[in-house]
Amino acid sequence: MDFIKDAQIIIPVLSRLNMTVYENEKKDILDDFEKRSCFMPDMQPLYTADGLLDFFSKRGADKIYAVTDGLGVHCVILAAGSKWIILGPFVVSTWRASEAKRVLSHIGAKDNTFLPFQNYYCSLPMIADEYAIRIATVLLDNTVDNPPQEVEYLDFGGQQPEDISTKIYESYDELSVVEHRYRLEAQLMDAVRQGQTAQALRIFSDICAWSRGLKFYSDGMKDQIAGVCIIRTLVRHATLQSGLAPVLVDALSQEYAQKMHVMTDSEQLTELTRQYIAAFCAAVRENRKKGKSPQVRRAIQYIEVHLSDPLSVDGLCAAVGVSRQGFVRLFKIETGLTIKQYIAKARCERAKELLINKQILIRDIAGYVGYEDTNYFTRIFKSVIGISPQKYKEKYTFK
């Protein structure tokens, strides 16, 4: 068992604290760390690949190093045998605009760095130095024979380069990134409202590509799931705007939400999100095919979701948000059935799906589709389908 490899998986999941392991002179690991973690190379020399190599060459394995830079960003560095481990970066306090402006003005940065800096700062996990140091201690206790007991606190905040604002802003144009993100999200919602599956999935792929190219977008599963939750919310709102009943939207959304929050693989999460978008687009298209008014469509969707519950005309009207007067007549005109007849038919159609399974008892099926009295269910089923539930079961059950 490789304790450090296991820790690289577990620590980010439990704490959101990134753990970078450098060994065997693999500079590409440090290059990737710089790309993901360094906002201002001139103000954060330690978070550059060259800066880290210089740090490693000048310090030994006899201490744990707790580092703070000029932007108030922290990390903990330690050596475990031939490996150097970086825990972070992280911050120890919540975002404060006034403090950020003070820091930026102190280093001579211009106003156009404020939003990029806010995005960077807020993307970092907030934990205490002591917590990161405890994690470092656990790592050392399980990997080296005589782990160091001393912690050295280092402050790199004294460096004040003359002009860094141009490099900052060119490396991360926050305003254009935000505008592009909202354009993509608006396009996604529009495609879902129209039920255009191919278009919606293409835009989702564009959003995924945008995320991968974003400098400070985390690869951790917690952040991935959070991003997917944003997509899920956008899709839900778009389908509601299309006329889909809230109860149906919620039922479909919860089904996928449950699956999403147990995902441990990024590719599986992306594929599940694609299925989610496609399912909602299909629901929008199916809803439009029915050729009924939005009120009647919502009523039908409510009935489909609540077949097992007590259903009444007044309760249905209240759930859909319409007055009984006029709606009862409208429902009969558009469906050819009264509301009670439609409910009975829908329950019997659902019962037919269950009756073909020989292991499910008729009394259980009756209760499942909303009839507590089995005899009453039998009378309703026979009047709607033409034969009794028992005879239907005998005729169609799987052998």
C-alpha positions, -999 to +999 in steps of 0.1 A: +000+000+000+013+035-009+001+058+018+010+090-001-009+079-032-039+070-012-037+103+007-036+122-027-071+108-033-085+111+002-073+145+014-088+166-014-122+148-010-123+153+028-108+188+030-108+203-005-071+208+002-051+200-029-020+177-024+008+179-049+037+154-048+070+161-065+095+134-071+121+121-096+127+156-110+093+156-128+091+193-134+059+189-154+042+183-120+054+217-108+045+234-141+009+221-137+009+233-101+020+268-113-007+268-140-035+259-115-023+276-083-003+307-091-023+339-097+006+365-097+040+350-106+059+381-095+040+383-061+039+345-057+074+333-066+070+303-045+040+291-065+060+290-097+078+258-108+112+276-106+103+291-072+094+257-058+126+241-071+146+268-055+127+263-022+133+226-023+171+231-029+175+254+001+155+236+027+157+202+043+134+175+056+139+185+093+109+209+094+073+214+082+071+247+064+039+269+068+041+296+041+021+328+036+026+349+005+020+386-003-016+380-013-025+363+020-025+328+004-011+299+024+004+265+018+022+238+038+053+222+024+071+191+037+096+165+026+088+128+029+118+108+020+127+117-016+093+133-022+083+169-016+046+175-008+027+207-012-006+211+007-026+239-008-028+267-017-056+277+008-068+308+027-075+312+064-102+339+062-133+347+041-131+371+012-131+408+023-133+433-005-117+461+016-087+439+026-083+428-010-082+464-023-057+472+004-034+443-007-037+451-043-030+488-038-001+480-016+016+460-045+007+486-071-019+466-090-046+483-110-083+482-106-088+457-134-071+430-112-098+431-085-123+407-101-097+382-112-082+382-077-117+377-062-123+347-084-089+333-075-092+339-038-127+325-035-118+294-055-094+283-027-105+262+003-106+281+036-090+262+065-067+270+094-029+266+092-030+243+121-054+219+102-030+217+072-001+212+096-019+183+113-024+167+079+013+171+072+021+155+105-001+125+097+016+121+063+050+122+079+041+098+107+030+072+082+059+076+057+092+084+075+109+068+105+118+100+124+093+127+114+102+163+122+085+180+151+093+216+143+072+239+122+088+269+105+065+298+095+076+317+065+062+350+052+069+360+016+048+391+019+076+416+018+082+415-019+068+444-039+076+443-076+072+475-095+046+466-122+027+433-122-008+444-132-003+438-169+009+402-164-019+395-141-046+407-164-032+392-196-030+358-179-066+358-168-091+381-184-119+376-158-144+399-174-144+381-208-145+347-191-176+357-171-194+371-201-186+340-221-198+317-193-232+335-191-236+334-229-231+297-229-255+292-200-282+313-217-277+293-249-281+260-230-313+272-214-327+282-247-320+249-263-336+230-234-367+252-236-370+242-272-363+205-265-333+206-288-312+177-275-283+178-300-280+216-296-281+214-258-255+187-256-232+206-280-234+237-258-228+215-227-196+202-244-186+238-249-192+246-212-170+216-203-142+228-226-145+263-211-142+248-176-110+228-185-094+260-199-102+281-169-071+287-149-085+284-114-112+258-120-106+229-096-104+193-108-117+180-074-149+160-075-166+184-050-161+213-074-171+191-103-203+182-086-210+218-076-206+228-113-230+201-124-255+213-098-254+247-115-261+230-149-289+210-133-305+242-119-303+259-153-320+230-170-347+228-144-356+264-148-356+261-186-380+232-185-403+250-161-403+279-186-413+255-214-445+246-195-435+213-179-452+208-145-430+216-115-439+182-099-426+164-129-395+185-132-387+179-095-392+142-098-370+139-128-344+162-113-342+144-080-337+110-097-305+123-113-294+144-083-292+112-062-270+096-088-248+126-092-238+130-055-224+095-053-202+098-085-165+094-079-153+096-115-153+128-136-161+111-169-191+092-154-204+125-139-201+142-173-220+113-190-247+114-163-251+151-169-255+145-206-282+119-199-299+144-176-300+171-202-312+147-229-340+134-205-353+169-199-352+178-236-372+147-244-397+156-217-401+190-232-407+176-267-432+150-254-450+176-235-455+197-267-467+167-287-498+164-265-513+195-281-530+205-249-532+237-230-504+243-204-529+240-175-542+206-187-506+194-194-496+203-159-527+185-145-519+154-164-483+154-153-494+159-117-517+129-119-489+108-134-466+116-105-492+113-077-512+082-088-506+065-054-519+095-035-555+105-028-565+126-058-596+149-060-607+175-085-603+203-060-569+191-049-558+188-085-569+223-093-551+237-063-519+219-072-520+232-108-530+267-097-563+270-115-599+276-104-623+247-107-648+267-127-640+264-163-610+241-158-632+210-154-649+217-187-615+225-204-601+192-192-630+172-206-628+190-240-590+184-244-589+148-230-623+135-238-626+123-201-637+139-169-609+144-143-621+114-123-623+092-154-588+102-164-574+094-130-591+060-130-578+052-165-543+063-156-543+042-124-555+012-144-529+016-171-502+017-143-518-014-127-516-033-160-478-028-160-476-044-125-502-072-131-479-090-155-455-097-127-467-129-110-449-121-078-468-089-070-502-095-053-533-077-066-539-061-032-504-046-032-510-033-068-543-018-057-526+001-029-498+012-051-521+029-076-541+046-049-569+022-040-570+010-004-600-012-011-591-041-033-627-049-042-633-013-053-601-014-074-614-046-090-647-029-100-629+002-114-603-019-133-630-041-149-651-010-159-620+006-175-601-024-190-630-048-196-618-077-175-610-082-138-574-077-125-573-115-117-582-125-153-558-099-167-530-113-145-538-149-156-538-139-193-507-117-194-484-127-166-449-139-174-446-177-173 
